[in-house]
């Protein structure tokens, strides 16, 4: 089912600035909350709806040190993770978990692995592993 999705409205609600890909000059550093992946946002929004897209963006821009990680592959990886009902069911706790995940580090690790798989797929697995480990640590801490 294809959803109607206004990516500009969703981005604005999440405090994300949508820019043209050519707006990033070769010397310019990507700034927090800047996104050049409009096609990716549109695809995700049409497939899953505006609420899913908003949660995906918020998990990036509203968590510790991740606001510059609005890369297409990162957005795709997080969106795919949110398709898992067990992960989506964590609700607000997801933000606490993502505060402990450095998405830039995940991206670097995924590239270094050189698995010849789509980067978004490798990132999704690495993020899922971090979410799982974070949950185990938190559960053990609560039981102590």
Secondary structure, DSSP 4 states (H G I P E B T S, - for coil): -PPP--HHHHHHHTTPEE--GGGS-TTPPPPTTEE--HHHHHHHHHHH-HHHHHHHHHHHHTSTT-TT---HHHHHHHHHHHTSHHHHTTTTHHHHHHHT--HHHHHHHHHHH--SS-HHHHHHHHHHHHHHHHHHHHHHHHH-
